[in-house]
Amino acid sequence: MEKPDKTHIAIFCIFIFVFGLTSIFCQSVTEGFKAKKMEGKIVKWELEADSARFDENLKTLKGVKVKFYPGNREPFTIKADDGLIKENVPVINSASSEKKPARFDAKQAGGDEIYMENNVQVIGYLNSTIKCNSLLWDSVSEIIRNEDNVEIEAERWNIKGIGIEFSPSGDIITIKKDVTMKFIGQ
């Protein structure tokens, strides 16, 4: 086997250096990021973040606030320390029996997802405040969900459980298991 000469090694090193730097500089960070989802002239949601890092179809967010505008009710807000927006989520084989994480598992191609984590609060949904560690918004099913501990506080009651699922435009919140409810007296 023939040893590579110094010219080939130098060209290889330059190639690695240039393409290594290109991938580093393709990731940009923006302070004060904003995004909006529209259907025609109707605003579905608005997102603000203190900062965002861009990697292809993924945006990594810090200091996240999303305001949803359900057509038939008052808007509500979700706040979190961290978040991710993934655009054009690929199809996942729903025939698989393995348990999938709540993070990025839209059932249709082309769906967008917003994943929020760390100190998540949903403020104003059905006149309550929902607290949990993470939430996933799936634009295809239009469902917000998680598999974590969750607490819902309202003026006259408090509910705790594991896992939540609700639609921004719906009237039903589903707590999946280990549900306890406490009524607060006058």
N, C-alpha and C positions, 0 to 999 in steps of 0.2 A: 504494500500500500504506500502510495506516494504522500509525503508530508505537504500540507498546504504552505505556499510561500507567504512572505510578509505582506504582499499586496492584497492577496485574498483575505487575510486576517484583518487588515486595516479596513477594507471595504465592508466586511462583515460587521466590524465594530461600529463603523459610521452608520450602517443600516440599523443596527440595534439601537444606537443612541438616538437617531432621528425619529424612528417610530416609537420609541419609548417616550420621548418628549412630546410627540404628537398626542399620544393617548392621555398624558398628564394635562396638557393644555386644552384638550377637548372638554374637560370637566370645568365648567365655569360656575362661579358663585355670585348670586345677586342678593343684595340687601333690599328689603322692602318689596318682596314678590307679591303680585296679585294675579288672580285668574278668575274667569267667569264662564259659566256654562249656560248657553242660551238654546232655547228651542223656538226657532222663529224669532219673534220679538219678545218672548217671555224669558225672564231670568229664572233659571232653575236653582242655581247656587252661586255664591261668590266666595272666594277663598283669599285670605291674606296670610302672609307669613313674614316673620322678621327677616328670614333669609332662606334661600333655596340654592341647592347645588344640582346642576343638570347633567345627567348621564343618559344619552340616547332617549328612550321613552320613559325614563324614571326621573322624578324630581324628589330630592330629599329635602325636607322642610324642618325649620326650627321656629318655635313660637307660632303655632297654627291656629287660625280662626276661620271656620266655614259657616256661612249663613245660608240656610236652606229656605226657599220660598215655595212651600206647597200651595197649589192653586186655591184650595178650599179652606185655608186656615192661616193663622198668624205665622210669620216667619219664626224660626228658632235658630240658635247658634250652637256650634260645637267648638270647644276650645281644647287644645292639647299642647304639650311641650314639644312633641316631635310628630312628624308625619311623612308620608310618601304619597306621590301621585304617580300612578302607572297608567299609561295610555295604550290603547289597542291591546288589551290583555288577550293572549292566545287561548284557543279552545282547550279545555281540560277534559279528559276522558271520564265521564260521569259513571261509567261502568266499573271503575276501580273501587274496590272495597276499602282501600286504605284511608285512614282518617287524614284529612288535609287541614293544615293550619288555616286560621281565619284570614291570613294575610294573602292577598292576591289570588283568589280562586274563582273569578268570574266564569260563568258557564257558557258564554258565547264569545265568539271572536269579535274584536273591535270594541269591546267594552272598556270603559275607564273605571279606575278604582282609586279611592282615597282611603289610605290607612292612617289612623292616628293612634298615638300611644303616649303613655306617661301623663298622668294627671288629666285624664279626659273628663270633660264635663259637657253635658248636653243641657242647655239652658233654654227653658220656655216651651219644650215639647209637651203638649197636653197639660200645661200649667204645672210642670214639675221640673226638677233638676235630676239628671241621671249622672251618676259618677261611676267610672270604671277605669281600668288601665289601658284598654285598647278598644277601637271600633273600626269596622271596615264598611265603607259605602261602595256598593256594587251598582253601577249605572245601568246594567242590563236588567237585573231583577228589581232595581230601585228599592233595595232593602239595606238597612243598616244593621249590623250584627257584631257579636263577639262570643267567645266561649269563656270569658273571664268572670271573676266576681263582679257583681253589679249592685248598685244601691240606687233606688229611686226615692227622692224626697219630694213631698208635696205639703201643702198647708196642714192637712189633717191626717196624713198617713205616711208611712215609710215602708218600703219593700226592699228586701235583700234576697239575692239568689245567685245562681251561676248561669251565665249565658243569657243573651238578650237578642231579640230580633224585632224590628219595627220598620214601617214604611213612613217616610216623611209626610205623605199625604193621608195616611191611615189613622184610625182611631184605636188600634190595638197594639199593645206592647206584650210580647211573649217573653216570659222568664222561663228558661228551659228546665232548671232543676233546683232542688234545695231551697225552695221559696219560703220566706217568712214575711209576715205582714204585721205591722204595728199601727194601731189607730191612735191618734193623738187627740186627747180630750180638749174641750173648750176651756 
